[in-house]
Every structure is written in structure tokens, then in C-alpha cells.
Amino acid sequence: MAPASRDDVVCVVGCGYVGLVTAACLAEMGNSVRVLETDPARLNSIRDGRPPIFEPGLDELVGKGANAGRLEATDDAATALDGAGIVFIAVGTPPRADGTADLTQVKTALAAVGAVASDTTVVVIKSTVPPGTTAAIRVPRPLAAPHCTSSHVPSSCARATR
């Protein structure tokens, strides 16, 4: 795939019904899309141009996007986010026994994204989450310098600890 500008690369984390349909449609619109998927069976299926799920018309879109080089699948966050200006988090939020949403997959995805995303990467949570979730959780970011601590935050570290 030819190098794309930062604004042309989109990353989608999770290749279920929400994530893969979003990725395939964005690729169909001409965007370079990289999907980040940890399930080996799903990953291989998408790499072969076949969706691992059924949705009417998705087979054609995934095949077309993969064959055109606009839809790539990887299990490596750094590769998926390389040059991406926007990341869609589209992972599962299954209900817990008490009926509340289990946000474990969302938090895991955010941690993976936060470890490699640039300061200007836009992160969108497309997963179904309860109201207030986006205000309560943040993209975890590694500290910018080893001397940054919670009790002493020099100006060079201020952006990394927000």
C-alpha cells in the first residue's frame, strides 16, 4: 500500500459487527483502513478478504477493500495506528451478571491505543457504553519522560499526564 497522509488513514479496533462494517464502509469510500483484531481466526479471514461474520453485502465490501489494499488487518497496535489520524474503538461490552456493561475490552483497547497513538490522534468510542463512560475513562498514555511523577510534574511532562 502506498503511504497515505495522516488524514487518510483510519484505524478500527475490533472486527465484530460494528467494527468490521465501519471499516469496510470507510475503505469503500476510499480511505486506507487498518483493523486491529486479536482473534486469530477473524484476523486470517479478513486478511483473506472474507468477513468472519455475516452482514448483507459485507462479503463484497471486505473482499473489494482487501484486494484494493485499502483494508488491512493486523494484530499489532503500532502497525494499525501508524499514520492514523483517527481510531474507532469498536469492541464488545457484554453485560455482567448484574446487568451493567463490562468495559474490560474497551479499557484494554484504549490502553493499546494509548501506548502508540500520537498526541493528535482522535479516538472515538463506537462501542455501546453507558452514559458518562467517555467522561470517566481516558486514553492511558505513557509518561513522556522517566522523571515524571505524580508528585512532581515538570512542564515537559504536563501533556503526558493529562
RATA-V249647 format. One record per backbone hydrogen bond with DSSP energy under -0.5 kcal/mol. CO is the residue of the C=O (numbers start at 1). NH is the residue of the N-H. Records with the same first field share a line. If there is no record, write none. Layout:
CO->NH ; NH
//
This chain:
5->8 ; 9
6->9 ; 85
8->32
9->85 ; 86
10->34
11->88
12->14 ; 36
13->90
16->20 ; 21
17->21
18->22
19->23
20->24
21->25
22->26
23->27
24->28
25->29
26->31
27->30
31->33
32->10
33->72
34->12
35->37 ; 74
36->14
38->40
39->43
40->44
41->45
42->46
43->47
44->48
45->50
46->49
53->55
55->58 ; 59
57->61
58->62
59->63
60->64
61->65
62->66
63->67
64->68
65->70 ; 71
66->69
70->33
72->35
74->37
75->77
76->80
77->81
78->82
79->82
81->84
85->122
86->11
87->89 ; 124
88->13 ; 90
89->126 ; 127
90->16
94->102
96->99
100->96
101->103
103->107
104->108
105->109
106->110
107->111
108->112
109->113
110->114
111->115
112->116
113->116 ; 117
114->142
118->121
122->87 ; 124
124->89 ; 126
127->129
130->133
132->136
133->137
138->140
145->148
152->149 ; 154
154->157 ; 158
155->158
157->161
158->161
159->162
//
